[in-house]
Amino acid sequence: MFKPTTIKDIAKALNLSTSTVSRALRGGYEISEDTKKIVLEYAEKINFQRNPIALSLRERRSYSIGVVVCEVANQFFSQAIDGIESIAYSKGYHVIISQTHDKYNREVINTEHLANRSVDGLLISLSAETKDYAHLVRLHQQGLPIVFFDRILDSIKTHKVTSNNRDGAFKATEYLIKKGCRRIAHLANASQLSITSERKTGYEDALGKYGIPLDENLVRYCEYGGSNKQEVDEAVKYFLDMRDRPDAIFVASDRLSTGCLAALKKYNAKNNILIAGFSNSDVVELLNPSLSAVRQPAFEMGRKAAEMLISLIESKYPVEEFETAILETTFHENT
């Protein structure tokens, strides 16, 4: 029968007290560096794993954090999760990931399930369908640490981390203008998302800089965030059927970009519309039609969000000052 090694076993082997070993494993400041080194090296040698159940009972923590994203297969969120895990595991936390597929009901179910599993905190990027935030307000008021990333919510006072969406959208739209385009359509995400308004503002900034009037008929919102293929197809077809059709499209999210390219390949045989948009795909240069892309620092965003959440979880005093971190994007021209 398997019997895991305990702190008592380590203490006996090293001729130390169990409290000394426990503090050394936690990195306690009251333990000398030499003792910490001896304990940690021995623990690594025997592949010691702390008992998570005993630990959670003793410290009233599960040492796990919940992550809620729209889709793990999305390149941006996959990279962000890598960043989250790089911090969480180094701090001794496990990561539980759930997907909403941009559905409001799934977001409510997932957040409540994670809270009921006693995660110590929650990292969340809002779903495209979410317009009612009562489930998150309730969890926050009950004391669950929450940090928003990418798709953030201003009305809850907590840490947040996102990209400089306005500047990224400006760069993409300006690139299209410098390529000679004047009728630039905008394929946008769900209208209520924070990233949607920020990216539309960047699009408008670029048009304004070059004296191009904004035409709201050239803006189409995808309320399902690209998860509904028909919705994206219909938006692209709408652009193509216009009497004065656009000569370029600025696309405002990773999933919308791939959906837009697929629709153009189906409906636009001449391949005469330039595309620029947000995408963290590692194979963007292979896409057809080609896509010049705004790339978000997804890994760094995940790291920052995890650091923020763990700081809330481990704070000994109520946190009253919060940070909204805005990370810079980069633009990659696909020639």
FILUM-474334 format. One record per residue: x, y, z of N, C-alpha, C in turn; residue number from 1. Coordinates in pm, whole numbers, plus 50000, padded with zeros to 5 digits. Layout:
REC,nc1,nc2,nc3,cac1,cac2,cac3,cc1,cc2,cc3,num
REC,X,Y,Z,X,Y,Z,X,Y,Z,NUM
...
***
This chain:
REC,nc1,nc2,nc3,cac1,cac2,cac3,cc1,cc2,cc3,num
REC,50084,49880,50000,50000,50000,50000,50088,50125,50000,1
REC,50054,50221,49910,50133,50343,49899,50119,50428,50026,2
REC,50233,50474,50076,50233,50561,50192,50322,50681,50162,3
REC,50262,50798,50142,50342,50915,50106,50433,50961,50218,4
REC,50545,51019,50178,50639,51075,50276,50576,51197,50343,5
REC,50596,51209,50473,50537,51321,50547,50647,51414,50598,6
REC,50604,51527,50649,50698,51622,50709,50768,51558,50828,7
REC,50696,51473,50902,50758,51402,51015,50873,51314,50968,8
REC,50856,51249,50853,50963,51163,50798,51087,51245,50766,9
REC,51067,51362,50707,51180,51449,50674,51247,51497,50802,10
REC,51167,51538,50899,51222,51586,51026,51306,51478,51094,11
REC,51258,51355,51092,51332,51244,51154,51462,51218,51080,12
REC,51458,51222,50946,51578,51195,50866,51684,51302,50884,13
REC,51643,51426,50906,51737,51538,50917,51763,51579,51061,14
REC,51698,51509,51155,51713,51540,51297,51671,51684,51327,15
REC,51555,51721,51272,51499,51854,51295,51358,51838,51349,16
REC,51303,51947,51403,51165,51942,51449,51071,51953,51329,17
REC,50950,51901,51344,50853,51908,51234,50816,52054,51203,18
REC,50811,52138,51304,50776,52279,51281,50885,52349,51200,19
REC,51013,52314,51226,51124,52372,51150,51116,52331,51004,20
REC,51089,52202,50981,51078,52153,50842,50961,52220,50771,21
REC,50848,52230,50839,50730,52292,50780,50757,52437,50741,22
REC,50821,52512,50830,50852,52652,50801,50953,52666,50689,23
REC,51050,52575,50687,51150,52578,50580,51086,52553,50444,24
REC,50993,52459,50439,50924,52428,50313,50837,52544,50267,25
REC,50786,52621,50362,50703,52738,50328,50787,52860,50298,26
REC,50920,52851,50323,51007,52966,50302,50999,53067,50414,27
REC,50967,53022,50534,50952,53112,50649,51078,53193,50677,28
REC,51058,53322,50705,51172,53411,50726,51249,53379,50854,29
REC,51182,53310,50950,51246,53283,51079,51343,53165,51074,30
REC,51350,53097,50960,51440,52982,50943,51564,53026,50867,31
REC,51682,52983,50913,51806,53024,50847,51813,52971,50705,32
REC,51888,53041,50621,51902,53000,50481,51969,52864,50469,33
REC,52063,52836,50557,52131,52706,50554,52034,52593,50581,34
REC,51948,52612,50682,51849,52509,50716,51749,52491,50602,35
REC,51704,52603,50544,51612,52595,50430,51674,52512,50317,36
REC,51799,52540,50290,51868,52471,50180,51873,52321,50205,37
REC,51908,52284,50328,51917,52141,50363,51782,52072,50346,38
REC,51677,52137,50397,51543,52078,50390,51495,52068,50246,39
REC,51510,52177,50170,51460,52179,50031,51535,52080,49942,40
REC,51666,52070,49963,51745,51975,49883,51704,51831,49914,41
REC,51680,51804,50042,51638,51667,50079,51497,51638,50025,42
REC,51408,51738,50034,51271,51720,49984,51271,51693,49834,43
REC,51357,51764,49763,51368,51743,49618,51426,51605,49587,44
REC,51524,51565,49666,51589,51435,49646,51490,51320,49658,45
REC,51397,51330,49752,51301,51220,49774,51167,51247,49703,46
REC,51166,51355,49622,51044,51392,49546,50925,51412,49639,47
REC,50947,51488,49745,50842,51512,49845,50735,51606,49790,48
REC,50609,51570,49811,50495,51654,49775,50412,51677,49901,49
REC,50384,51803,49930,50305,51834,50049,50161,51785,50029,50
REC,50102,51735,50135,49965,51684,50131,49868,51801,50117,51
REC,49804,51816,50001,49720,51934,49979,49597,51938,50069,52
REC,49544,51822,50105,49426,51819,50192,49462,51866,50332,53
REC,49571,51811,50384,49615,51851,50518,49652,51999,50520,54
REC,49716,52043,50414,49758,52183,50405,49637,52276,50403,55
REC,49536,52240,50322,49418,52326,50313,49340,52329,50443,56
REC,49334,52218,50515,49264,52214,50643,49336,52300,50746,57
REC,49468,52292,50744,49546,52365,50844,49546,52515,50816,58
REC,49561,52553,50690,49577,52694,50657,49450,52756,50598,59
REC,49343,52677,50588,49216,52724,50533,49234,52777,50392,60
REC,49316,52709,50317,49337,52741,50175,49341,52613,50096,61
REC,49299,52621,49970,49305,52503,49883,49432,52503,49800,62
REC,49503,52617,49800,49621,52635,49714,49588,52600,49570,63
REC,49471,52648,49526,49432,52635,49387,49363,52764,49344,64
REC,49380,52800,49217,49313,52918,49163,49235,52877,49039,65
REC,49120,52938,49022,49036,52910,48906,49064,53008,48794,66
REC,49060,52958,48672,49078,53042,48553,48959,53021,48461,67
REC,48894,53130,48422,48777,53122,48334,48807,53200,48207,68
REC,48810,53130,48094,48836,53192,47963,48730,53145,47864,69
REC,48725,53210,47748,48623,53170,47652,48660,53039,47584,70
REC,48790,53018,47556,48830,52899,47483,48979,52873,47499,71
REC,49015,52757,47546,49157,52723,47564,49229,52711,47431,72
REC,49157,52666,47326,49220,52648,47194,49256,52780,47128,73
REC,49198,52890,47175,49232,53022,47126,49378,53052,47158,74
REC,49457,53092,47057,49601,53112,47075,49632,53212,47186,75
REC,49555,53321,47190,49581,53422,47292,49561,53364,47432,76
REC,49449,53296,47455,49421,53244,47589,49512,53127,47624,77
REC,49550,53049,47526,49646,52941,47552,49778,52997,47603,78
REC,49824,53104,47540,49950,53167,47582,49935,53234,47718,79
REC,49818,53296,47742,49795,53359,47872,49793,53255,47983,80
REC,49733,53140,47957,49729,53033,48057,49870,52984,48088,81
REC,49955,52975,47986,50096,52939,48011,50160,53036,48108,82
REC,50131,53165,48091,50185,53266,48181,50130,53252,48322,83
REC,50001,53225,48332,49937,53205,48463,50002,53088,48535,84
REC,50017,52976,48463,50073,52856,48525,50218,52876,48568,85
REC,50293,52954,48491,50435,52975,48525,50450,53041,48661,86
REC,50358,53129,48695,50361,53195,48826,50296,53107,48933,87
REC,50178,53055,48901,50102,52979,49002,50181,52860,49055,88
REC,50237,52779,48967,50308,52659,49011,50436,52694,49087,89
REC,50499,52804,49049,50621,52845,49121,50588,52891,49263,90
REC,50461,52931,49285,50418,52977,49418,50344,52868,49496,91
REC,50336,52748,49437,50273,52637,49507,50123,52626,49488,92
REC,50070,52689,49384,49926,52684,49357,49898,52596,49236,93
REC,49786,52523,49242,49737,52449,49127,49640,52537,49049,94
REC,49626,52508,48920,49541,52588,48833,49427,52501,48780,95
REC,49303,52548,48797,49185,52478,48744,49125,52565,48635,96
REC,49124,52514,48513,49083,52593,48396,48944,52552,48350,97
REC,48860,52650,48319,48728,52621,48263,48703,52713,48144,98
REC,48620,52666,48051,48589,52740,47929,48441,52780,47927,99
REC,48414,52902,47881,48275,52947,47868,48222,52932,47726,100
REC,48314,52919,47630,48275,52921,47487,48191,53045,47457,101
REC,48226,53154,47528,48160,53285,47513,48011,53282,47545,102
REC,47970,53189,47633,47831,53179,47675,47816,53233,47817,103
REC,47717,53319,47837,47691,53376,47970,47656,53268,48071,104
REC,47565,53179,48035,47522,53075,48130,47639,52987,48172,105
REC,47726,52956,48077,47843,52874,48110,47937,52948,48205,106
REC,47948,53079,48186,48033,53158,48275,47979,53155,48418,107
REC,47848,53171,48432,47786,53168,48566,47809,53032,48631,108
REC,47783,52925,48558,47800,52790,48612,47945,52765,48652,109
REC,48038,52804,48565,48179,52777,48591,48233,52854,48711,110
REC,48197,52981,48720,48248,53060,48833,48192,53010,48965,111
REC,48064,52975,48966,48004,52926,49091,48060,52788,49127,112
REC,48084,52705,49026,48142,52572,49053,48282,52586,49113,113
REC,48362,52675,49056,48498,52695,49107,48494,52750,49250,114
REC,48404,52843,49275,48392,52899,49411,48349,52791,49509,115
REC,48258,52704,49468,48211,52596,49556,48319,52490,49579,116
REC,48416,52483,49488,48529,52392,49507,48638,52456,49594,117
REC,48606,52574,49645,48694,52644,49739,48828,52684,49679,118
REC,48826,52732,49553,48948,52791,49500,48980,52914,49583,119
REC,49107,52948,49592,49147,53063,49672,49123,53195,49601,120
REC,49106,53190,49470,49083,53311,49392,49047,53277,49250,121
REC,49008,53379,49175,48957,53358,49040,49019,53457,48943,122
REC,49069,53404,48830,49113,53487,48718,49010,53470,48608,123
REC,48960,53581,48555,48852,53569,48457,48866,53671,48344,124
REC,48836,53623,48223,48819,53708,48106,48675,53688,48062,125
REC,48599,53795,48061,48454,53786,48043,48415,53723,47910,126
REC,48303,53653,47910,48250,53594,47787,48184,53703,47702,127
REC,48173,53677,47573,48113,53775,47481,47967,53800,47513,128
REC,47898,53700,47568,47755,53714,47595,47724,53784,47727,129
REC,47823,53800,47813,47796,53846,47950,47762,53996,47954,130
REC,47640,54024,47998,47595,54161,48018,47548,54185,48162,131
REC,47514,54076,48229,47472,54080,48370,47588,54027,48454,132
REC,47638,54109,48546,47758,54074,48622,47727,54038,48767,133
REC,47599,54009,48796,47557,53985,48935,47633,53868,48997,134
REC,47661,53764,48919,47731,53646,48974,47871,53681,49020,135
REC,47937,53770,48948,48073,53811,48986,48070,53910,49101,136
REC,47973,54000,49100,47958,54096,49211,47933,54021,49341,137
REC,47847,53919,49335,47816,53842,49456,47939,53771,49511,138
REC,48015,53705,49424,48136,53635,49470,48238,53732,49527,139
REC,48250,53848,49463,48344,53950,49511,48302,54002,49648,140
REC,48172,54027,49664,48123,54076,49792,48136,53973,49903,141
REC,48134,53845,49865,48152,53737,49963,48299,53717,50001,142
REC,48388,53793,49936,48528,53791,49975,48619,53707,49886,143
REC,48569,53654,49775,48655,53576,49686,48744,53671,49606,144
REC,48876,53658,49617,48965,53743,49536,48944,53715,49386,145
REC,48923,53822,49310,48902,53811,49166,48992,53910,49095,146
REC,49057,53865,48987,49134,53954,48901,49086,53934,48758,147
REC,49058,54044,48689,49016,54038,48549,49136,54056,48457,148
REC,49136,53983,48346,49241,54005,48247,49183,54006,48107,149
REC,49245,54084,48020,49203,54106,47881,49066,54172,47876,150
REC,48959,54096,47891,48822,54151,47889,48784,54184,48033,151
REC,48800,54309,48069,48790,54347,48210,48656,54413,48240,152
REC,48628,54428,48369,48503,54488,48416,48536,54603,48510,153
REC,48503,54725,48468,48540,54843,48546,48462,54856,48676,154
REC,48340,54801,48679,48252,54828,48793,48289,54752,48921,155
REC,48376,54653,48913,48422,54582,49032,48563,54632,49066,156
REC,48580,54677,49189,48709,54731,49230,48805,54618,49267,157
REC,48896,54591,49177,48998,54488,49199,49110,54510,49099,158
REC,49213,54427,49103,49321,54438,49006,49272,54393,48868,159
REC,49328,54455,48764,49296,54418,48627,49421,54431,48541,160
REC,49428,54350,48436,49540,54362,48342,49486,54341,48201,161
REC,49526,54429,48112,49480,54422,47974,49588,54477,47882,162
REC,49558,54479,47753,49652,54533,47656,49617,54678,47624,163
REC,49710,54746,47559,49681,54879,47508,49603,54862,47377,164
REC,49475,54828,47394,49391,54795,47280,49373,54912,47184,165
REC,49361,55030,47240,49341,55150,47156,49460,55171,47063,166
REC,49581,55162,47119,49701,55183,47039,49719,55072,46936,167
REC,49690,54947,46976,49702,54836,46882,49609,54853,46764,168
REC,49485,54893,46791,49387,54915,46684,49430,55031,46595,169
REC,49485,55135,46656,49534,55250,46579,49644,55205,46481,170
REC,49739,55125,46530,49849,55080,46445,49798,54998,46326,171
REC,49703,54909,46353,49651,54823,46246,49576,54905,46142,172
REC,49493,54999,46187,49416,55082,46094,49508,55177,46017,173
REC,49605,55234,46085,49700,55323,46017,49778,55247,45910,174
REC,49815,55123,45937,49885,55040,45838,49800,55028,45711,175
REC,49670,55001,45728,49581,54987,45612,49569,55119,45535,176
REC,49563,55229,45608,49555,55361,45544,49682,55388,45463,177
REC,49797,55357,45520,49924,55380,45451,49941,55289,45330,178
REC,49863,55182,45325,49862,55094,45208,49768,55148,45099,179
REC,49708,55264,45125,49622,55327,45026,49474,55303,45044,180
REC,49435,55236,45150,49293,55204,45174,49221,55326,45233,181
REC,49099,55348,45188,49020,55460,45239,48884,55416,45293,182
REC,48831,55307,45243,48706,55254,45299,48740,55130,45381,183
REC,48766,55155,45508,48813,55048,45597,48699,55005,45688,184
REC,48652,54883,45667,48546,54828,45751,48605,54781,45884,185
REC,48518,54769,45983,48562,54723,46116,48472,54609,46161,186
REC,48530,54490,46176,48459,54373,46228,48490,54365,46376,187
REC,48389,54396,46459,48410,54413,46602,48353,54297,46682,188
REC,48400,54285,46804,48352,54183,46897,48219,54228,46958,189
REC,48171,54157,47060,48046,54193,47127,48054,54336,47179,190
REC,47948,54411,47160,47952,54556,47182,47981,54595,47327,191
REC,47942,54511,47426,47958,54551,47567,48096,54520,47624,192
REC,48179,54445,47552,48311,54410,47605,48403,54532,47610,193
REC,48487,54538,47712,48580,54650,47726,48673,54661,47606,194
REC,48720,54548,47555,48814,54551,47443,48748,54605,47316,195
REC,48617,54590,47304,48547,54634,47182,48548,54785,47170,196
REC,48509,54854,47276,48506,55000,47271,48647,55058,47257,197
REC,48745,54996,47324,48883,55045,47317,48939,55031,47177,198
REC,48913,54917,47113,48967,54894,46979,48894,54978,46874,199
REC,48765,55000,46895,48692,55086,46802,48742,55230,46813,200
REC,48775,55273,46934,48829,55408,46952,48962,55424,46879,201
REC,49049,55321,46886,49176,55325,46814,49155,55332,46663,202
REC,49058,55259,46615,49020,55261,46472,48975,55401,46433,203
REC,48890,55462,46515,48841,55597,46487,48955,55699,46493,204
REC,49048,55682,46588,49163,55773,46600,49244,55776,46470,205
REC,49270,55657,46414,49350,55649,46292,49277,55714,46175,206
REC,49146,55687,46162,49069,55750,46055,49074,55902,46069,207
REC,49056,55950,46192,49057,56094,46216,49190,56158,46184,208
REC,49298,56090,46216,49432,56145,46190,49453,56171,46042,209
REC,49395,56086,45958,49416,56098,45813,49295,56158,45742,210
REC,49206,56220,45819,49095,56293,45758,48991,56206,45691,211
REC,48978,56081,45735,48879,55990,45677,48757,55989,45769,212
REC,48640,56029,45719,48521,56033,45805,48478,55893,45847,213
REC,48431,55882,45971,48381,55754,46021,48246,55725,45958,214
REC,48231,55606,45902,48104,55560,45846,48056,55442,45930,215
REC,47955,55463,46012,47907,55357,46101,47852,55237,46024,216
REC,47817,55258,45896,47772,55146,45813,47884,55046,45786,217
REC,48008,55089,45808,48123,55002,45787,48164,54928,45915,218
REC,48084,54940,46020,48115,54873,46147,48009,54766,46171,219
REC,48054,54644,46198,47963,54535,46230,48011,54465,46356,220
REC,47918,54444,46452,47949,54379,46578,47910,54231,46571,221
REC,47992,54147,46629,47962,54004,46638,47937,53972,46785,222
REC,47810,53965,46821,47772,53954,46962,47810,53819,47023,223
REC,47842,53720,46939,47886,53590,46991,48038,53576,46984,224
REC,48106,53684,46955,48251,53687,46962,48324,53599,46863,225
REC,48254,53558,46757,48317,53471,46658,48289,53324,46679,226
REC,48222,53290,46789,48191,53149,46815,48080,53099,46723,227
REC,48002,53192,46670,47896,53159,46576,47947,53189,46434,228
REC,47981,53086,46360,48040,53102,46227,47946,53177,46133,229
REC,47817,53149,46141,47720,53213,46053,47719,53364,46075,230
REC,47732,53405,46201,47733,53548,46233,47848,53619,46164,231
REC,47968,53558,46166,48084,53617,46102,48067,53616,45951,232
REC,48019,53505,45896,47997,53495,45751,47902,53605,45704,233
REC,47794,53626,45780,47695,53726,45740,47752,53867,45746,234
REC,47836,53894,45845,47898,54026,45857,47992,54053,45740,235
REC,48074,53954,45705,48167,53970,45591,48088,53983,45461,236
REC,47984,53902,45445,47900,53908,45324,47834,54045,45312,237
REC,47795,54101,45426,47736,54235,45427,47835,54337,45368,238
REC,47960,54329,45412,48061,54421,45358,48078,54402,45207,239
REC,48086,54277,45165,48113,54247,45024,47996,54286,44934,240
REC,47874,54287,44988,47756,54318,44909,47728,54469,44901,241
REC,47805,54549,44973,47783,54694,44970,47812,54748,44830,242
REC,47735,54847,44789,47757,54907,44657,47898,54966,44649,243
REC,47936,55038,44754,48073,55090,44762,48145,55006,44866,244
REC,48189,54889,44825,48244,54792,44919,48377,54840,44978,245
REC,48411,54795,45098,48538,54835,45160,48658,54779,45085,246
REC,48770,54849,45095,48894,54798,45036,48985,54735,45142,247
REC,48939,54738,45269,49015,54676,45378,48921,54649,45494,248
REC,48961,54557,45581,48885,54528,45703,48982,54522,45821,249
REC,48949,54597,45925,49021,54584,46052,48939,54493,46141,250
REC,48999,54382,46185,48928,54280,46263,48976,54284,46407,251
REC,48881,54280,46501,48913,54317,46638,48941,54203,46736,252
REC,48953,54078,46689,48991,53973,46784,49048,53853,46710,253
REC,49113,53766,46785,49181,53649,46731,49082,53558,46657,254
REC,48974,53520,46724,48879,53427,46663,48807,53492,46545,255
REC,48774,53621,46557,48711,53691,46445,48803,53698,46324,256
REC,48933,53711,46349,49029,53719,46238,49027,53592,46155,257
REC,49032,53476,46220,49032,53350,46145,48898,53329,46077,258
REC,48788,53367,46144,48655,53355,46083,48639,53446,45963,259
REC,48693,53567,45974,48686,53663,45864,48765,53613,45743,260
REC,48884,53560,45767,48966,53508,45657,48896,53392,45586,261
REC,48833,53306,45664,48761,53192,45605,48645,53240,45519,262
REC,48572,53342,45566,48459,53395,45490,48506,53464,45362,263
REC,48615,53537,45371,48668,53604,45252,48713,53503,45147,264
REC,48773,53395,45194,48817,53291,45101,48697,53230,45028,265
REC,48583,53225,45097,48464,53164,45039,48390,53262,44946,266
REC,48384,53391,44984,48299,53486,44911,48376,53583,44821,267
REC,48506,53597,44841,48582,53701,44771,48692,53639,44687,268
REC,48655,53584,44573,48751,53510,44489,48865,53599,44441,269
REC,48839,53729,44425,48943,53819,44374,49053,53844,44477,270
REC,49025,53817,44604,49124,53835,44711,49183,53975,44708,271
REC,49095,54075,44695,49140,54213,44676,49108,54303,44795,272
REC,49089,54245,44911,49063,54323,45032,49175,54297,45132,273
REC,49237,54405,45178,49344,54392,45277,49286,54369,45416,274
REC,49355,54289,45496,49309,54257,45631,49418,54286,45733,275
REC,49379,54349,45841,49467,54365,45957,49382,54344,46081,276
REC,49436,54277,46180,49355,54251,46298,49436,54198,46414,277
REC,49367,54173,46523,49431,54116,46641,49444,53965,46623,278
REC,49563,53913,46640,49584,53768,46635,49717,53733,46702,279
REC,49714,53631,46785,49836,53580,46848,49878,53447,46788,280
REC,49826,53415,46669,49861,53290,46604,50010,53285,46573,281
REC,50071,53170,46596,50213,53151,46566,50238,53123,46419,282
REC,50131,53103,46342,50146,53072,46199,50072,53175,46114,283
REC,50066,53299,46165,49989,53402,46096,50040,53426,45954,284
REC,50171,53405,45933,50227,53430,45800,50181,53327,45697,285
REC,50125,53215,45743,50079,53111,45652,49932,53126,45614,286
REC,49863,53219,45679,49720,53233,45654,49693,53289,45514,287
REC,49581,53249,45457,49543,53294,45325,49393,53322,45323,288
REC,49352,53447,45294,49433,53564,45261,49529,53601,45376,289
REC,49627,53684,45344,49727,53718,45445,49668,53812,45550,290
REC,49729,53810,45666,49681,53890,45779,49798,53959,45846,291
REC,49795,54093,45847,49889,54168,45928,49826,54182,46067,292
REC,49905,54158,46171,49843,54133,46300,49897,54217,46415,293
REC,49805,54258,46501,49838,54314,46633,49855,54195,46726,294
REC,49970,54187,46790,49996,54076,46881,49998,54128,47024,295
REC,49919,54064,47109,49914,54102,47251,50018,54023,47330,296
REC,50072,54082,47437,50168,54010,47521,50096,53913,47614,297
REC,50040,53807,47556,49950,53717,47630,50019,53650,47748,298
REC,50139,53596,47725,50210,53527,47833,50236,53623,47948,299
REC,50283,53742,47916,50312,53842,48020,50183,53884,48092,300
REC,50072,53892,48016,49945,53926,48078,49903,53819,48178,301
REC,49921,53693,48140,49888,53584,48231,49974,53587,48356,302
REC,50103,53610,48339,50193,53618,48455,50151,53731,48549,303
REC,50126,53847,48491,50089,53963,48573,49959,53939,48646,304
REC,49859,53881,48578,49730,53854,48641,49746,53756,48757,305
REC,49827,53652,48738,49849,53554,48844,49921,53616,48963,306
REC,50019,53701,48937,50090,53770,49045,49993,53858,49124,307
REC,49906,53929,49053,49808,54015,49119,49714,53934,49207,308
REC,49665,53821,49152,49570,53739,49228,49634,53681,49353,309
REC,49754,53627,49339,49821,53566,49454,49853,53671,49561,310
REC,49882,53793,49516,49907,53900,49614,49780,53930,49693,311
REC,49663,53924,49628,49536,53943,49699,49510,53828,49796,312
REC,49533,53706,49749,49508,53586,49831,49594,53588,49957,313
REC,49720,53627,49941,49816,53616,50052,49827,53742,50136,314
REC,49755,53847,50098,49761,53970,50176,49705,53948,50317,315
REC,49775,53995,50416,49732,53979,50556,49633,54088,50597,316
REC,49621,54189,50513,49532,54301,50544,49440,54328,50425,317
REC,49325,54387,50448,49234,54420,50336,49303,54510,50234,318
REC,49290,54477,50107,49352,54556,50000,49253,54663,49956,319
REC,49295,54788,49957,49205,54898,49923,49250,54974,49799,320
REC,49374,54953,49757,49423,55019,49635,49450,54914,49529,321
REC,49397,54939,49410,49406,54840,49303,49472,54898,49179,322
REC,49531,54810,49102,49605,54850,48982,49536,54797,48857,323
REC,49531,54880,48755,49494,54834,48622,49618,54844,48534,324
REC,49676,54730,48504,49799,54726,48424,49763,54719,48277,325
REC,49824,54805,48197,49801,54808,48052,49932,54775,47982,326
REC,49936,54661,47916,50058,54614,47851,50057,54651,47703,327
REC,50174,54683,47649,50182,54729,47510,50173,54613,47410,328
REC,50112,54641,47297,50101,54544,47188,50213,54569,47087,329
REC,50230,54476,46994,50322,54496,46882,50247,54467,46752,330
REC,50287,54533,46644,50222,54512,46515,50318,54443,46419,331
REC,50269,54339,46353,50353,54259,46263,50292,54262,46123,332
REC,50363,54327,46032,50316,54337,45894,50347,54209,45818,333
REC,50247,54153,45755,50265,54031,45676,50273,54070,45530,334
REC,50391,54061,45477,50410,54101,45337,50409,53980,45246,335
***
